[in-house]
Every structure is written in C-alpha cells, then in structure tokens.
C-alpha cells in the first residue's frame, strides 16, 4: 500500500515533478563539477605554478649556517662550502621523486664585466641524466623570455645567457676568467636572474677550479598547502605522526627527504613561493566549495517553492489522511519517500552532467580533463536526496500543523 501510494503520487502532476528533478539535477551538476575540479585541481594548479620556478633551495650546510657580521658573510671554517655534483641525481631517488618536476644545480662565482661585478652562475640548461631523463634551468623555467637562443648543453663551448639588466646584446663577446664567452641570448625573467650571467656549469667549473662542485640546487616540487600539522617539528612526533608527516607531500617533508639523501646539504623551502601557492590553492578551494554550496542551496529553495505549491494543492488529501487516523510521521514518510525518489533521479542526472562539466572545465583551463573520483558520485546523490527532502519539509510541516477540520471545512 505504501509503495502504491508513492507511485500514484509521483505519476500525478508530472510537470511539477519534472521541475523538482530538474532543479535538483542542476544543483547537483554544478556541485559535482565544482567539487570534482576542487579535488583534482591541486596538482594541476601546482603544476602551473611550478613553471614559475623552484620552491625548494638546497645549499651546503656551511652556507645555511652562515652569519652576517658588519655586512661580511662568515662561514664555519671546518665545513665544506660545496655539494658534490654527482649527488644531485639522488633527488630523484627520494620517496617523493614523482613530485619533483624539475631541478638544476648551480655554481655562482662573481666576476667583473665592463667594470661592474656580476654574479656568473653556472647551471644545467638541459642536461641528460640516467641516460634518458632531462633536468635544467630551461626545463624548470619555461616562462622565461629569451631574446636570441638558449646556450646548448652539447653545443659549442663558452656560450652565455645574459640577464636583461646587464645590457649585453646577443652576439657580444666578453672575457671571463681568462676565456672568451659569446652571448647567445638575453634573459628577461623579472627576477634576480636578470642581473646574472648564466653559463654552462661544465664550462665554469674548470675555470674556477671547482670541478664536480656546486653551491646550490634549485628544486621544483608538487606540494600541498601547509597546515598546523605540517609545521610541527618531526623530531618531537610520535612514530605514527612522523610516518604520516613523511607520507604527506608538504614542502617541509620533501625538503627533509632531500636532506637525508644528499650529504652535507640543507634543503630550505622558498617560503615566498610556497606560501603563495598555499594561499592560491586555499582561495580556489574555498571558491569552489562556496559555488557548490550555493548550487545546492538554490536547488533546495527551488524544491521548497515547488513543494509549497504541491502541498497547498494536496491539503485536502493530507487532512483526510489525518482525519482517518494517519499519524504525522506516516504522512511525512510518504511525502519524504516521494521527494527522495525525485531527489535520487535529479542527483543521478546531475552527477552525469557534472562529471562531463568538470572534464570540460579541466580541458578549457588546464588543457587536460579532470577525472571526478568515483566516491563523489554516491555522496553527491545522497546530498541531492537530502537537499530535496530538506526543501520539502517546511511547507509540509506547516500543512500538518493545520487542524484537518479547518481544512475540510474550507473544502466544503
């Protein structure tokens, strides 16, 4: 009898039922697409931000311990102020190796050019390692604007890339450490590199007698925004918390992993970059959540409006049920079952549309589709059912509060 009543009720007023299903479907579609984008957007935004440069800087422990005394940098006398270049590839051996999108070692030596002291920085531009993989400044900084050409890693020796502030046009020949270098391109990065001269690391090391040595490694890694747990000192954690901390791709935990594989090095997050990424991701996630919530609220209000009209039309039916002994709980259950079926139908349609909408957003914004997690579908359908029921309850509660005799007298 219960199912028969619900079935008959759904078959009546099909337009109004279709309006309820459409409202729930629309809200669920928007919510599903926004939540799907939010859950998958972290790595995509992070990957886009990684094109802006490194978020971890690895330096010799001696340099990390340096102090400033009257403007002069003092280094510990007993420590080596360099990192072995051969250890650079160990960065790709850490637990979070797949999160490392790029790295480049460097060696910076001051030199005098046209009467001005200029930092000369030897780097990998596009170096092959492990036989097939590549790393270097060119790969890690695709947003750099180059007038001319990049120095070729395997090309003619003594090529250089001049920062735009040095005013050294392409084709200029300069003398560094007793050798002639040719400017193949002019760099405009909008950062400190515009005041530097970049050369191949393999060209610079022998000229300054630093073969096999570097003094920094710039690392670009995909990380998650830091929270209070990320900022805790791992040395004070319990074994379970320590494992959880190590298994979370915080910038601190990745830096800690790098320190463990490279002897005599200290890995420091570039907080200006890392904090900026965290704020951007937090704001994007907040915006997506707000849009999803607003869509569900709008769907609930639409259901409320539709159900208010439906209940008004069926007040006589409700009054007769009350007069013949039906309890408020039974009547509420009957209407809730009807609305739940409509919410399920709308939620299912909304999930299918929202999944495709999320993929479209991913392709339009990031150039690749966004895969909505499977667990999101049942949760979205459940939310649709709850929103539909919540929207139907206020007008039904008002109708049940009216004495059936009053309603039946009005109908006579």
Residue, then its C-alpha position, 0 to 999 in steps of 0.5 A: x500500500x505504501x509503495x502504491x501510494x508513492x507511485x500514484x503520487x509521483x505519476x500525478x502532476x508530472x510537470x511539477x515533478x519534472x521541475x523538482x528533478x530538474x532543479x535538483x539535477x542542476x544543483x547537483x551538476x554544478x556541485x559535482x563539477x565544482x567539487x570534482x575540479x576542487x579535488x583534482x585541481x591541486x596538482x594541476x594548479x601546482x603544476x602551473x605554478x611550478x613553471x614559475x620556478x623552484x620552491x625548494x633551495x638546497x645549499x651546503x650546510x656551511x652556507x645555511x649556517x652562515x652569519x652576517x657580521x658588519x655586512x661580511x658573510x662568515x662561514x664555519x671554517x671546518x665545513x665544506x662550502x660545496x655539494x658534490x655534483x654527482x649527488x644531485x641525481x639522488x633527488x630523484x631517488x627520494x620517496x617523493x621523486x614523482x613530485x619533483x618536476x624539475x631541478x638544476x644545480x648551480x655554481x655562482x662565482x662573481x666576476x667583473x664585466x665592463x667594470x661592474x661585478x656580476x654574479x656568473x652562475x653556472x647551471x644545467x640548461x638541459x642536461x641528460x641524466x640516467x641516460x634518458x631523463x632531462x633536468x635544467x634551468x630551461x626545463x624548470x623555467x619555461x616562462x622565461x623570455x629569451x631574446x636570441x637562443x638558449x646556450x646548448x648543453x652539447x653545443x659549442x663551448x663558452x656560450x652565455x645567457x645574459x640577464x636583461x639588466x646587464x645590457x649585453x646584446x646577443x652576439x657580444x663577446x666578453x672575457x671571463x676568467x681568462x676565456x672568451x664567452x659569446x652571448x647567445x641570448x638575453x634573459x628577461x625573467x623579472x627576477x634576480x636572474x636578470x642581473x646574472x650571467x648564466x653559463x654552462x656549469x661544465x664550462x665554469x667549473x674548470x675555470x674556477x677550479x671547482x670541478x664536480x662542485x656546486x653551491x646550490x640546487x634549485x628544486x621544483x616540487x608538487x606540494x600541498x598547502x601547509x597546515x598546523x600539522x605540517x609545521x610541527x617539528x618531526x623530531x618531537x612526533x610520535x612514530x605514527x605522526x612522523x610516518x604520516x608527516x613523511x607520507x604527506x607531500x608538504x614542502x617541509x617533508x620533501x625538503x627533509x627527504x632531500x636532506x637525508x639523501x644528499x650529504x652535507x646539504x640543507x634543503x630550505x623551502x622558498x617560503x615566498x613561493x610556497x606560501x603563495x601557492x598555499x594561499x592560491x590553492x586555499x582561495x580556489x578551494x574555498x571558491x569552489x566549495x562556496x559555488x557548490x554550496x550555493x548550487x545546492x542551496x538554490x536547488x533546495x529553495x527551488x524544491x521548497x517553492x515547488x513543494x509549497x505549491x504541491x502541498x497547498x494543492x494536496x491539503x485536502x488529501x493530507x487532512x483526510x489522511x489525518x482525519x482517518x487516523x494517519x499519524x504525522x510521521x506516516x504522512x511525512x514518510x510518504x511525502x519524504x519517500x516521494x521527494x527522495x525518489x525525485x531527489x535520487x533521479x535529479x542527483x543521478x542526472x546531475x552527477x552525469x552532467x557534472x562529471x562531463x562539466x568538470x572534464x570540460x572545465x579541466x580541458x578549457x583551463x588546464x588543457x587536460x580533463x579532470x577525472x571526478x573520483x568515483x566516491x563523489x558520485x554516491x555522496x553527491x546523490x545522497x546530498x541531492x536526496x537530502x537537499x530535496x527532502x530538506x526543501x520539502x519539509x517546511x511547507x509540509x510541516x506547516x500543512x500538518x500543523x493545520x487542524x484537518x477540520x479547518x481544512x475540510x471545512x474550507x473544502x466544503 
